[in-house]
Amino acid sequence: EEDGSGDGGYAKPASPEFIEKEMALFREQAPEIDIVITTALIPGRPAPKLWPAEMVGLMKPGSVVVDLAAEQGGNCDLTVADKIITSDNGVKIVGYTDFPSRMAAQSSTLYATNIRHMLDDLTPEKDGQITINMEDDVIRGATVVHAGDITFPPPAPKVQAIGKAPAAPKPVELTPEEKAAQEMEAHRKAGQRQFGMLVLGGLFMLLVGAYAPASFMQHFIVFALACFVGFQVIWNVSHALHTPLMAVTNAISGIIILGALLQVGSGNQIVMILAAISVLIATINIVGGFMVTRRMLAMFQKS
């Protein structure tokens, strides 16, 4: 394994084998990346060509190559010093040689932020009185002379060890008998809730039946049973089956639309309004179901 870094943060000449493997890796990654920033420089020599025109041709339109080595000829074959050019396939190559002067505002902001934080450390009481705390690594490292003594060079910064987080208490392991008892208790409570709902539903049916006509009660009982059965079926479906279940509900919504369309031409205005609302809601359900299903399927497709 070969390292391409040299002294002082500069690159060093690489062997032909290293360059060949490097180019193969770049060729594989070029179609997938949107921005390339090159910085390789070798002292006393032109910048090595690391991003040839072939790689630029493999990149997507709109991608960007920022060549920080443009002053020494650039790491990209298409780099033109002090200019931004666009390749035939729509890739922009930035070859500015004055990036430091272009970042004066950002550099000043970062430097001013550091000075402000240092002044905050020097005046911990916020009263303008300077307090030189030689236990502070930042102040100690910036101090050359203190109280008549030369304090430079500073000692190595103290590294504070990060304390290990206390281990979370382990949950108590239940015996099979205790787990079975908990499940039975949960089923018992669920059964009580369902029984209570059935009793309330039956009382409500009796109350409605005492005043509503017989024709209405027939349809109302079918509607109530459909709601109850549908709730029980959907509630007990595993999460992994929600997508095929959505397809079934889309089919049911289609049946609702057909039934509502048959009632739109009814002479009763209330029936017509309810039918129109049914068509609207069922349509929203169908369109939303297809959109959600499409997005879920797209998660498993390679772009």
C-alpha positions in Angstrom: 0.0 0.0 0.0 1.4 3.4 -1.1 0.9 6.8 0.6 0.7 9.8 -1.8 1.3 12.4 0.9 4.7 14.0 1.4 6.4 16.4 3.8 4.6 19.7 4.8 1.2 18.6 3.5 2.4 18.4 -0.1 2.0 15.4 -2.4 4.9 13.3 -3.6 5.5 11.6 -7.0 3.6 8.3 -7.1 4.6 5.1 -8.8 2.9 4.0 -12.1 1.1 1.2 -10.3 -0.4 3.6 -7.7 -1.5 6.0 -10.4 -3.1 3.2 -12.4 -5.2 2.0 -9.4 -6.0 5.6 -8.5 -7.3 6.3 -12.0 -9.4 3.1 -11.9 -11.0 4.2 -8.7 -11.7 7.8 -10.0 -13.2 6.3 -13.2 -15.6 4.2 -11.1 -16.6 7.1 -8.9 -16.8 10.0 -11.5 -20.4 9.3 -12.7 -21.7 9.3 -9.1 -20.2 12.5 -7.6 -21.4 16.1 -8.0 -18.3 18.1 -7.0 -14.5 17.4 -7.1 -12.0 19.5 -5.2 -8.3 18.9 -6.1 -5.4 20.2 -4.0 -2.4 18.1 -5.0 0.9 20.1 -5.3 4.5 18.9 -5.5 7.2 21.5 -4.5 9.2 22.7 -7.5 7.2 20.8 -10.1 4.0 21.3 -12.0 0.8 20.1 -10.4 0.1 16.4 -11.1 -2.7 15.6 -13.4 -5.2 13.7 -11.3 -8.5 14.5 -13.0 -8.0 14.1 -16.8 -10.6 15.1 -19.4 -11.9 11.5 -19.5 -13.1 11.8 -15.9 -14.8 15.2 -16.6 -16.6 13.5 -19.5 -17.9 10.8 -17.1 -19.4 13.4 -14.7 -23.1 14.4 -14.7 -24.1 17.7 -16.3 -24.1 20.5 -13.7 -21.2 18.9 -11.7 -18.3 21.1 -10.6 -14.5 20.7 -10.4 -12.7 23.1 -8.1 -9.0 23.0 -8.9 -7.0 24.6 -6.1 -3.8 23.8 -7.8 -4.6 25.9 -10.9 -1.6 28.3 -10.2 0.8 25.4 -10.9 -1.0 24.1 -14.0 -3.9 22.4 -12.2 -4.8 18.9 -11.4 -7.5 18.8 -14.1 -6.6 18.7 -17.8 -9.3 21.3 -18.6 -8.3 23.8 -16.0 -7.7 27.3 -17.2 -6.0 29.6 -14.7 -8.2 32.4 -13.3 -11.3 31.3 -15.3 -14.4 29.2 -15.0 -15.0 27.1 -18.0 -17.8 24.7 -19.0 -17.0 21.4 -20.6 -19.0 19.9 -23.5 -21.1 17.8 -21.1 -22.0 20.7 -18.9 -19.3 20.3 -16.1 -17.9 23.6 -14.7 -14.2 23.7 -13.9 -13.2 26.5 -11.5 -9.5 27.5 -12.0 -9.2 30.6 -9.7 -5.7 31.2 -8.5 -6.7 33.9 -5.9 -8.9 31.8 -3.6 -7.2 33.3 -0.4 -8.0 36.8 -1.4 -11.6 35.8 -2.3 -12.1 34.5 1.2 -11.0 37.6 3.1 -14.4 38.1 4.7 -14.7 34.5 5.9 -11.1 34.5 7.2 -11.7 37.8 9.0 -14.9 36.4 10.6 -13.2 33.3 11.8 -10.2 35.2 13.2 -12.4 37.7 14.9 -14.5 34.9 16.4 -11.3 33.3 17.8 -10.2 36.6 19.3 -13.6 37.2 20.9 -13.6 33.8 22.5 -10.1 34.4 23.8 -11.1 37.7 25.3 -14.1 36.0 26.9 -11.6 33.6 28.5 -9.4 36.4 29.7 -12.3 38.3 31.3 -14.4 35.5 32.9 -16.3 38.0 35.1 -17.2 40.2 32.1 -16.0 43.3 34.0 -13.1 44.2 31.7 -10.5 43.0 34.2 -8.0 40.6 32.6 -7.5 37.3 34.5 -4.6 35.2 33.3 -5.5 31.6 34.1 -2.5 29.5 33.4 -4.6 26.4 33.9 -6.5 27.2 30.7 -4.8 25.5 27.8 -5.6 28.3 25.3 -4.3 31.1 27.5 -1.3 29.1 28.6 -0.4 28.3 25.0 -0.6 32.0 24.0 1.5 33.2 26.9 5.2 33.9 26.3 6.1 35.7 29.5 4.2 35.8 32.8 5.2 37.3 36.2 8.8 37.8 35.0 9.2 34.2 33.9 9.5 32.9 30.3 6.7 30.5 29.8 7.4 29.6 26.2 7.2 26.9 24.9 4.0 25.8 26.6 3.5 22.2 27.8 1.4 19.8 25.9 -2.3 20.4 26.3 -4.0 18.4 29.0 -6.3 15.8 27.4 -9.4 15.2 29.6 -10.5 11.6 29.4 -14.2 11.2 28.6 -15.8 9.4 31.5 -17.6 6.2 30.6 -21.3 6.5 30.7 -22.9 4.5 33.4 -24.3 1.3 32.1 -28.1 1.2 31.9 -29.7 -1.2 34.2 -30.6 -4.5 32.5 -34.3 -5.2 32.2 -35.5 -7.9 34.4 -35.9 -11.2 32.5 -39.3 -12.6 32.9 -39.9 -16.3 33.2 -42.1 -18.0 30.6 -44.9 -18.3 33.2 -44.7 -14.5 33.9 -44.7 -13.7 30.1 -47.8 -16.0 29.6 -49.5 -14.3 32.5 -48.9 -10.9 31.1 -50.2 -11.9 27.6 -53.3 -13.4 29.2 -53.9 -10.2 31.2 -53.5 -8.1 28.0 -55.9 -10.3 26.1 -58.4 -10.1 29.0 -58.3 -6.3 29.0 -58.6 -6.1 25.3 -61.6 -8.5 25.4 -63.3 -6.3 28.1 -62.8 -3.2 26.0 -64.3 -4.9 22.9 -67.2 -6.2 25.0 -67.9 -2.7 26.4 -67.8 -1.3 22.8 -70.3 -4.0 21.6 -72.7 -3.2 24.5 -72.6 0.5 23.8 -73.0 -0.1 20.1 -76.0 -2.4 20.8 -77.6 0.2 23.0 -77.1 2.8 20.4 -78.6 0.6 17.7 -81.7 0.1 19.9 -82.0 3.8 20.5 -81.8 4.5 16.7 -84.1 1.7 15.8 -86.8 3.0 18.2 -87.2 6.2 16.0 -85.7 5.4 12.6 -87.6 3.7 9.7 -86.9 0.0 9.0 -85.4 0.8 5.5 -82.8 3.1 7.2 -81.9 0.5 9.9 -81.1 -2.2 7.3 -78.5 0.0 5.7 -77.2 1.5 9.0 -76.6 -2.0 10.5 -74.7 -3.1 7.4 -72.6 0.1 7.7 -71.9 -0.3 11.4 -70.9 -4.0 10.9 -68.6 -3.0 8.0 -66.9 -0.4 10.1 -66.4 -2.8 13.0 -65.1 -5.7 10.9 -62.9 -3.4 8.8 -61.3 -1.9 12.0 -60.6 -5.3 13.4 -59.1 -6.6 10.2 -56.8 -3.6 9.5 -55.8 -3.2 13.2 -54.5 -6.8 13.3 -52.6 -6.6 10.0 -48.8 -6.8 10.3 -46.8 -3.6 9.3 -45.0 -5.6 6.6 -48.4 -6.1 4.8 -49.5 -2.5 4.8 -48.6 -2.0 1.1 -50.6 -4.9 -0.2 -53.4 -3.9 2.2 -53.3 -0.4 0.6 -54.0 -2.0 -2.8 -57.0 -3.8 -1.3 -58.4 -0.5 0.2 -57.9 1.1 -3.3 -60.1 -1.6 -4.7 -62.7 -1.0 -2.0 -62.5 2.8 -2.8 -63.2 2.0 -6.4 -66.4 0.1 -5.4 -67.4 3.1 -3.3 -66.9 5.5 -6.3 -69.1 3.2 -8.5 -71.8 3.1 -5.9 -71.7 6.9 -5.4 -71.8 7.6 -9.1 -75.0 5.5 -9.3 -76.5 7.7 -6.6 -75.4 11.1 -8.0 -78.4 11.1 -10.4 -80.8 10.6 -7.5 -83.6 13.1 -7.2 -82.9 13.6 -3.5 -80.6 16.5 -3.0 -79.1 15.2 0.3 -78.3 11.9 -1.4 -76.6 13.7 -4.3 -74.4 15.8 -1.9 -73.4 12.7 0.1 -72.6 10.8 -3.1 -70.4 13.7 -4.4 -68.6 13.8 -1.0 -68.1 10.0 -1.2 -66.6 10.3 -4.7 -64.2 13.0 -3.5 -63.0 11.2 -0.4 -62.6 7.8 -2.2 -60.6 9.5 -5.0 -58.3 11.1 -2.5 -57.8 7.7 -0.9 -57.0 6.1 -4.2 -54.6 8.8 -5.4 -52.9 9.0 -2.1 -52.5 5.2 -1.9 -50.9 5.0 -5.3 -48.5 7.9 -4.4 -47.4 6.2 -1.2 -47.0 2.8 -2.8 -45.0 4.4 -5.6 -42.6 6.1 -3.1 -42.2 2.9 -1.1 -41.4 0.9 -4.2 -38.9 3.6 -5.3 -36.9 3.0 -2.1 -36.0 -0.4 -3.4 -35.0 0.7 -6.9 -31.5 1.7 -7.9 -31.3 5.1 -9.7 
